[in-house]
Amino acid sequence: MTKNLISTATMSKREALQLINLAEAMKVRSGEQSIRALLTGGTVANVFFEDSTRTRISFELAAKRLGADVLNFSTKGSSVSKGETFGDTMATLDAMGIDAFVLRSSQSGAADELVASGLTQAAVINAGDGTNEHPTQALLDAMTIREHFQLVDDQDLAGLHVLMTGDIKHSRVARSNAFLLATLGAKVTLCAPREFMPDSFKNEENQLTSNFDEALATKPDVVMMLRVQSERFDQALMPSTTEYIAGYQLNTERASALPSQSIVLHPGPMIRELEIASAVADGQRSLIRRQVTNGVFARMAVLYSGVTERMTVDV
Ligand code: CP
């Protein structure tokens, strides 16, 4: 079990399967009183310097379902507006007695920096840092894929092909998924227009393409669509909306040509009718709402692992 969760790049297959199996167990047993008492006495701080719906609320729910006390910090309404630094903000919260920090920031490397700063001995969980990583999203995605293909225990994703398409370059979800899915043995193809192609990815095994239709013709088992992260780049660099929709939207025609067992994922938030047509997002292949459901259990597993490890190591 790991205390901090910063990245999937360094996560072993054993660690990943341990967390996913724990998340699956949480899903089966979440109503039980013993689960609701697992983190009684613990305190989880959700610290969000960037907006969120799914991640923030599912971490809050996950912590509450484990019996922890939860505090929610967001920049708006805080003393950050008076000039308080990131370090002073985190040290102030830490002084109140925190067992796990769930940190979202628009700064790549923020979670790593918090651990390295020594400001806290609490578990640090990266809830999305700039364009870098979003490890709990990748875990809940892998959990959802495994669940759909009825893989259990030590079964990994070998033999499955995952096609990720969209703004790969600015996507922390793409990065965390590319690392984790490859570690779990899946074949990963990354598809993006030239403007959204990543400069480099650590994992050399990932295939890159700019031709969505050719990539779909290889009959991937999973098609994961990604949002254009328009808040992270100069709009002048964006391909035209018409070209993007023509080349990269998962529309009904493209989705209906997929094999019957193929599934569609999207981490959200979706920009409907841009990267994905509503009929596909709400269609039979879509497991987008299942991803959200599984997010609560994946985060229960990560919080349980982090807080118990912190108590074992540091108390
Ligand atoms: N998928 C995801 O991180 O969504 P939020 O930004 O709403 O948390």
Residues whose N, C-alpha, C, O or C-beta is under 5 A from the ligand:
A	BS01	CP	D51 S52 T53 R54 T55 R56 P267 G268 P269
